[in-house]
Structure formats: C-alpha cells, structure tokens
C-alpha cells in the first residue's frame, strides 16, 4: 500500500522530471534558497513538514540533491520532524500528529475528512518567525464560522439538524418498517455504534436489530432515515445484566455507513480534560413518566463530585459496591429537573468506571429512552467534531432537584473499544 509520504515523493519526482528547479549537487545540511524569497536548509523530504502543504497546493520545493530515490529539498522550516507520515492536515491547513493510539489517530482522519469547510481546529499552523528567519508551527484555532451551530446546546432545547451527526437511534422488533425505536447510540466508525450494555436487547422485543442515523425527528420522512441492519452485538465482557457496571456495548452494521453532513462519527475521550458543563443528547422522555421526544433533545449537565454521587447511589441490587468513579461518571442538575432514570446498582456508584452528571438547579437530565446515547464535551480537536466522554446508563426519577444521572466512563473502555473496532 502506498503511504502519503510515498505519494508526496512521487509528486516531487514527477514534477522535477519536467522542471529545472533543482541543483542535484547540494548536500544535506547545506544552506539553500527556496526560489520564493526565503533561505532554507537542505533536508530529507520526509523530514520537512512544509512539504505536505506545499505539494497539496502544487508549490513544489527546490531540490538540493537525491539520496537514492529520495529527494533532499530546500526546507524553510525552523525544525525538522521525524517523519511527515506522522502528520495529518485538516481542512483549515492545521497540522496534527499521530500518537499511535488507534482511537485518536482515527479521530484525526475524521477531522481531515470533515464534510464541511471553515471549522476552527486546534491544529498546528505555519507562521513565519522573523527573528530566526524560518517557519514555525504553533497552535492555531479560532475565528472561523461553525456550521450548523455545533456548540453545546442550551438547557433541554431541541437540537438543530446536523448538530449531532454521530447520533444513532436503535430499533427493535421483527421488521425495519415496523421497528420500535428506543435506545440511543453514537457512531464512532464506518461500521460501529457505541451504546449501553442494557440496550442490546429488550425484554419484550428481543435483541436490537436496526440502527438509524441522519434524522432530527422521529417523524422525519423516510428519505432522511439512513438505516442499517445490526449484524454483530458486542457487549463488554464484564457486563452482566441487570448490573449497571461496565454498561457499554458495540453494534456492528451490515454495511459501511455512508458519511455526509448529517451522518458523521464522533471521537472518543482519552483523557481527563473535560470538567464542568457537558451535553447529553437523545430522543428519550421529555420528563418523568412523559412521552418520548419527537425531536432530538440536547441538555447541558454538570459534573457531580464522586463523593456526592456515592451518596446518591449507595450499594443496592444493581450496584453491588456503589458508584465506581473509574468506570462511571455522575452528571445532573443540583436544582432538579435534569438527569437519567432507572436505578440498578447493588454495590453503589463506582467512580472508576462511572461518571455522575446532572443539574444542581434542576430541570435538566436524561430520561427513559435516552439510554445508550452520548454524553459529549466541547471538542478539543475541532468544534465540528464531537468527543464522547460518557454513555447514558441510568438514574433515579429524571430531572429532580440535586439528583444526578450515571454515565459509563468512555475513557476507561477505549482499549477494549479499539480491540473490537480497530483490531
């Protein structure tokens, strides 16, 4: 398979076959002139970061010489890089480096292939350093208009079309046209949806069989529904219903999902940088014992301290050891009115694997039917690409004052997700 570096080198070779922009006898490390008014240094082409952007713009570099078939080019960057194959360029020209972590590197690929333009990113931007007379790469971001209003929604509002393109709705029953659409999920690749372990089957309707994406409303016309059959259900190996520990699962579709403006994957959280207010989304009930929402709902929630969540979720039959902060998260509304519903913990909240979120003032929360959907934070790579930090798991009496909901902590499960989705 030809990699990006090989393609760039091939482009340079082809260009210089028809060009006289080369000396061919200047050694690596020598000073050079790039032909565009800048002085540079002759370096191996695969170590010059500017090569990526230059070749994309068809601004081919000055050739100093060759090492075998590899060109030594006049590079105006202040520093060499280890290898340009480790870099990815996004739509704004920002540069990001692969880390070797599959989930993160795939996220970079999604960023580079976003189906819309003008998204602010955190990529490195090329800037001229006057004192050193060379180009440096520093953190970029800001300024550009964000399409479809992808900033976090306000309290309990209807989402906008295309605002959460990773949202999935899970279907149960005998046929796709007559399916009952209940739990939520998150598209994380072209074949896999992330959801809750307790969403893989219904006591009445059986196993989840279908996935729908691209819709804003349950009543959207058929042409807006992008529907797929579920061919493989992969619950976490340590999930055992009705326990709410390790309440996470993956669903594989029968064919590759087609990406577009309204169907696009989210990234997975891999660190602890997300604190404070986050957003939960779903087509669940609009309140305790109320009907399911027609329009996708987005609600802003805040994190609860693990100690507070442990008080709300002591050990009981579905949380044997209580809240586990390593694998769970606790979010909600301290004043009431926002939260998740249904309680099932025999040993209590476990902060290692769970998170506790809600609304201290009340009125905001996830409810019945939101299970499996994402808890997402403001994206750190691009405001056009969401990062899922939690999976909606359960709670008590959604929306009551000071009552948070529990979310499965995605970070803890990234190695397992990678082993299934990107083996």
C-alpha positions, 0 to 999 in steps of 0.5 A: 500500500502506498503511504502519503509520504510515498505519494508526496515523493512521487509528486516531487519526482514527477514534477522535477522530471519536467522542471529545472528547479533543482541543483542535484549537487547540494548536500544535506545540511547545506544552506539553500534558497527556496526560489520564493524569497526565503533561505532554507536548509537542505533536508530529507523530504520526509523530514520537512513538514512544509512539504505536505502543504506545499505539494497539496497546493502544487508549490513544489520545493527546490531540490538540493540533491537525491539520496537514492530515490529520495529527494533532499529539498530546500526546507524553510522550516525552523525544525525538522520532524521525524517523519511527515507520515506522522502528520495529518492536515485538516481542512483549515491547513492545521497540522496534527500528529499521530500518537499511535493510539488507534482511537485518536489517530482515527479521530484525526482522519475524521477531522481531515475528512470533515464534510464541511469547510471553515471549522476552527481546529486546534491544529498546528499552523505555519507562521513565519518567525522573523527573528530566526528567519524560518517557519514555525508551527504553533497552535492555531484555532479560532475565528472561523464560522461553525456550521450548523451551530455545533456548540453545546446546546442550551438547557433541554432545547431541541437540537438543530439538524446536523448538530449531532451527526454521530447520533444513532437511534436503535430499533427493535422488533421483527421488521425495519418498517415496523421497528420500535425505536428506543435506545440511543447510540453514537457512531464512532466508525464506518461500521460501529455504534457505541451504546449501553450494555442494557440496550442490546436487547429488550425484554419484550422485543428481543435483541436490537436489530436496526440502527438509524442515523441522519434524522432530527425527528422521529417523524422525519420522512423516510428519505432522511432515515439512513438505516442499517441492519445490526449484524454483530452485538458486542457487549463488554465482557464484564457486563452482566445484566441487570448490573449497571457496571461496565454498561457499554456495548458495540453494534456492528452494521451490515454495511459501511455507513455512508458519511455526509453532513448529517451522518458523521462519527464522533471521537472518543475521550482519552483523557481527563480534560473535560470538567464542568458543563457537558451535553447529553443528547437523545430522543428519550422522555421529555420528563418523568413518566412523559412521552418520548421526544419527537425531536432530538433533545440536547441538555447541558449537565454538570459534573457531580463530585464522586463523593456526592454521587456515592451518596446518591447511589449507595450499594443496592441490587444493581450496584453491588459496591456503589458508584465506581468513579473509574468506570462511571461518571455522575452528571445532573442538575443540583436544582432538579429537573435534569438527569437519567432514570432507572436505578440498578446498582447493588454495590453503589456508584463506582467512580472508576468506571462511572461518571455522575452528571446532572443539574444542581438547579434542576430541570435538566437530565436524561430520561427513559429512552435516552439510554445508550446515547452520548454524553459529549464535551466541547471538542478539543480537536475541532468544534465540528467534531464531537468527543464522547466522554460518557454513555447514558446508563441510568438514574433515579426519577429524571430531572429532580432537584440535586439528583444526578444521572450515571454515565459509563466512563468512555475513557476507561473502555477505549482499549477494549473499544479499539480491540473490537473496532480497530483490531 
